[in-house]
Amino acid sequence: MPITPNFEPIKQQSAGVNDIPGIVALVFHVTIGLAGAIFLLMFLFGGVSYMTAGGNDESVGKARKMMLNAAIGLLIVLASYGVGTWIINTLTS
């Protein structure tokens, strides 16, 4: 017996993007994702700068400072993600 595919229309779920809390949550998650990606790239750039400093104290200091600031920024983004997710879940439920 051949297997026939089911071609019934697939119902698309909007995942809550049609209401205000869904839009706020989407904007929040996109913003947090972009900020996290930026700080991660800053950390990687600082690491590459540190590796290519060649022992120059000024360049090493700048690279260390950039990596420290990127790590602090990444921690702030992670903390704000946790707090923001908690707030969104509390308000929407």
C-alpha positions in Angstrom: 0.0 0.0 0.0 1.6 3.3 -1.0 2.0 6.1 1.5 0.2 9.2 0.5 1.2 12.6 2.0 -1.3 14.6 3.9 -1.8 17.9 2.0 -4.2 19.5 4.5 -3.4 23.2 5.1 -0.9 23.6 7.9 -2.1 25.9 10.6 0.6 28.4 11.4 0.9 29.4 15.1 1.7 33.0 15.6 3.6 32.4 18.8 2.0 35.4 20.4 3.5 38.0 18.0 0.1 39.5 17.3 -0.4 40.9 20.8 1.5 43.6 22.6 3.2 41.4 25.2 4.4 39.1 22.3 5.8 42.0 20.4 7.6 43.4 23.5 9.0 39.9 24.2 10.2 39.6 20.6 11.9 43.0 20.7 13.5 42.2 24.1 14.9 38.9 22.9 16.3 40.3 19.7 17.9 43.2 21.5 19.5 40.9 24.1 20.7 38.6 21.4 22.3 41.4 19.5 23.9 42.9 22.6 25.3 39.5 23.6 26.7 38.9 20.1 28.4 42.4 20.2 30.0 41.7 23.6 31.1 38.3 22.5 32.7 39.8 19.3 34.4 42.4 21.5 35.8 39.7 23.7 37.2 37.8 20.7 38.6 41.0 19.2 40.3 41.7 22.6 41.8 38.2 22.7 43.1 38.5 19.1 44.6 41.9 20.0 46.2 40.4 23.1 47.7 37.5 21.1 49.1 39.9 18.5 50.4 42.6 20.8 53.9 41.2 20.6 54.8 42.1 24.2 54.1 45.8 23.8 52.9 46.8 27.2 50.5 49.5 25.9 48.8 47.1 23.4 48.6 44.4 26.0 47.0 46.8 28.5 44.4 47.9 25.9 43.6 44.4 25.0 43.2 43.3 28.6 41.0 46.3 29.3 38.8 45.5 26.3 38.4 41.8 27.3 37.6 42.8 30.9 35.0 45.4 29.7 33.5 42.8 27.3 33.2 40.2 30.0 31.5 42.7 32.3 29.2 43.7 29.5 28.4 40.1 28.8 27.6 39.4 32.5 25.3 42.5 32.5 23.5 41.2 29.4 23.1 37.7 30.9 21.7 39.3 34.1 19.3 41.5 32.2 18.2 38.5 30.2 17.3 36.7 33.4 15.5 39.6 34.9 13.7 40.6 31.7 12.6 37.0 31.0 11.2 36.7 34.6 9.4 40.0 34.2 7.9 39.1 30.8 6.8 35.7 32.1 5.3 37.2 35.2 3.3 39.8 33.3 2.1 37.5 30.6 0.9 34.7 32.9 
